[in-house]
Amino acid sequence: MGHVITGDETWVYQYDPEIKQKSAQWKTANSPRPKKIPSVQIKSQNNVADFFYFRGIVHYEFVPTGQTVNQVYYLEVLGRLHEKVRRK
Protein backbone atom coordinates (compact mmCIF):
# COMPACT_ATOMS: atom_id res chain seq x y z
CA MET A 1 0.00 0.00 0.00
CA GLY A 2 3.02 2.31 0.39
CA HIS A 3 3.22 2.77 -3.38
CA VAL A 4 -0.41 3.78 -3.95
CA ILE A 5 -0.81 7.40 -5.08
CA THR A 6 -4.23 8.98 -5.24
CA GLY A 7 -5.35 12.29 -6.70
CA ASP A 8 -7.88 15.00 -6.03
CA GLU A 9 -9.01 18.29 -7.47
CA THR A 10 -9.96 21.22 -5.26
CA TRP A 11 -10.52 24.98 -5.29
CA VAL A 12 -8.07 27.23 -3.45
CA TYR A 13 -9.15 30.75 -2.50
CA GLN A 14 -6.87 33.69 -1.81
CA TYR A 15 -8.38 36.14 0.66
CA ASP A 16 -7.60 39.81 1.23
CA PRO A 17 -8.56 40.42 4.88
CA GLU A 18 -9.31 44.00 5.83
CA ILE A 19 -7.46 45.16 8.91
CA LYS A 20 -9.10 47.37 11.57
CA GLN A 21 -6.75 50.27 10.90
CA LYS A 22 -7.78 50.32 7.23
CA SER A 23 -11.49 50.70 8.06
CA ALA A 24 -11.05 53.19 10.93
CA GLN A 25 -12.19 56.75 10.27
CA TRP A 26 -12.87 59.93 12.22
CA LYS A 27 -16.49 60.97 12.70
CA THR A 28 -18.55 63.26 14.90
CA ALA A 29 -21.12 62.03 17.41
CA ASN A 30 -23.97 63.16 15.09
CA SER A 31 -22.64 61.74 11.83
CA PRO A 32 -24.29 58.60 10.44
CA ARG A 33 -22.67 55.25 11.04
CA PRO A 34 -20.41 54.16 8.17
CA LYS A 35 -21.51 51.24 6.02
CA LYS A 36 -20.03 47.97 7.18
CA ILE A 37 -17.65 46.58 4.57
CA PRO A 38 -17.20 42.80 4.46
CA SER A 39 -14.08 41.99 6.43
CA VAL A 40 -12.88 39.37 3.95
CA GLN A 41 -12.99 39.56 0.17
CA ILE A 42 -11.98 36.86 -2.25
CA LYS A 43 -8.98 38.08 -4.23
CA SER A 44 -8.74 35.07 -6.56
CA GLN A 45 -9.60 31.43 -6.85
CA ASN A 46 -7.68 28.64 -8.52
CA ASN A 47 -8.31 25.00 -9.22
CA VAL A 48 -5.56 22.66 -8.00
CA ALA A 49 -4.89 19.07 -9.02
CA ASP A 50 -2.97 17.34 -6.25
CA PHE A 51 -1.59 13.83 -5.78
CA PHE A 52 -0.56 12.24 -2.51
CA TYR A 53 0.17 9.02 -0.71
CA PHE A 54 0.34 7.99 2.94
CA ARG A 55 3.34 10.25 3.71
CA GLY A 56 1.92 13.42 2.16
CA ILE A 57 1.68 15.37 -1.09
CA VAL A 58 3.74 14.03 -3.97
CA HIS A 59 2.79 16.52 -6.71
CA TYR A 60 0.41 19.41 -7.27
CA GLU A 61 -0.38 21.77 -10.14
CA PHE A 62 -2.49 24.88 -10.39
CA VAL A 63 -4.89 24.52 -13.30
CA PRO A 64 -4.41 27.49 -15.66
CA THR A 65 -7.38 29.86 -15.90
CA GLY A 66 -9.61 28.84 -18.79
CA GLN A 67 -8.12 25.33 -19.00
CA THR A 68 -10.71 22.60 -19.51
CA VAL A 69 -10.02 19.72 -17.15
CA ASN A 70 -10.56 16.65 -19.30
CA GLN A 71 -8.81 13.37 -20.09
CA VAL A 72 -6.21 15.05 -22.30
CA TYR A 73 -5.26 17.50 -19.54
CA TYR A 74 -5.11 14.75 -16.91
CA LEU A 75 -2.90 12.58 -19.11
CA GLU A 76 -0.42 15.47 -19.33
CA VAL A 77 -0.52 15.98 -15.55
CA LEU A 78 -0.11 12.23 -14.91
CA GLY A 79 2.89 12.21 -17.26
CA ARG A 80 4.56 14.97 -15.22
CA LEU A 81 3.67 13.13 -12.00
CA HIS A 82 5.20 9.92 -13.36
CA GLU A 83 8.45 11.71 -14.27
CA LYS A 84 8.66 13.30 -10.85
CA VAL A 85 8.06 10.01 -8.99
CA ARG A 86 10.49 8.12 -11.25
CA ARG A 87 13.31 10.57 -10.47
CA LYS A 88 13.03 9.88 -6.71
N, C-alpha and C positions, 0 to 999 in steps of 0.2 A: 504493500500500500504506500510505501515511501516514495514511489516513483509516479504516483497518480497526480496529474495537474488538472485542475478544473478552472473554468473561466466564468466571468460575469461581466455584465454591462451595467453601468450606473451613471446617474447624473451627479455632477459636482457643482456646487454653487459657490460663487465668490461674493462675500458680503462686504458692504461699506458701512460699518457702524458709525453712527453720529455720536460724537462725544458731547458731554454736557456743556463744555466751554463754547463749542461751536453754536449751540442753540441758545445760549444765554444772551439777553439783551436788556438794556435799561428801559424802564417804563415808569410812568407816574401811577399813583394810587387810583386815579380815575380812568386811566386808559384801558381799552378793552384787552381781554386776555389774548395772547397770540395763538394762532392756530397751531395745534399739535402736529408736528411732522413725524412720520413713522421713524422710529429709532434705527431701523435696519432696512437697507435697500439692497436689492440684488444688483450687483455690478455686472456679473456675467454668469453664464452657465455653460458647462461643457459635458459632453458624453465621454465616458472613459471605459475602455475595454481593459479588464485586468485579469491576470492569471496567477493562481497561487496553489501551493500545496501545504502540507501539514506544518511546515516551518515558516511560512509567510509568503509574501508576494514575490513572484518570480519575474513577472513582466507586466508593464502597463503601457497603454498608449492613449493619448487624448485623440478623440475622433475629430478630424477637421470639420469646421463649420460648413454645412451644406453637403457633407459626404453621406451618401446612402449606405447604410449598414446592411449589406447583403452577403451572399455566399462568396462573391468575388473579393470583397473587402476582407472578410474573415480569413479567406485562404492566404491573403497577403500578410495579415497579422500573424497567423499561425506559422507561416514561413519564417518570419522574423523571430518569433518565439522559439521555434525549433533551432535556429542558428545560435541564439543566445544560450539555450540550455546545452547544446552540443559543445560549445566552447568551454563550459565549466567542468 
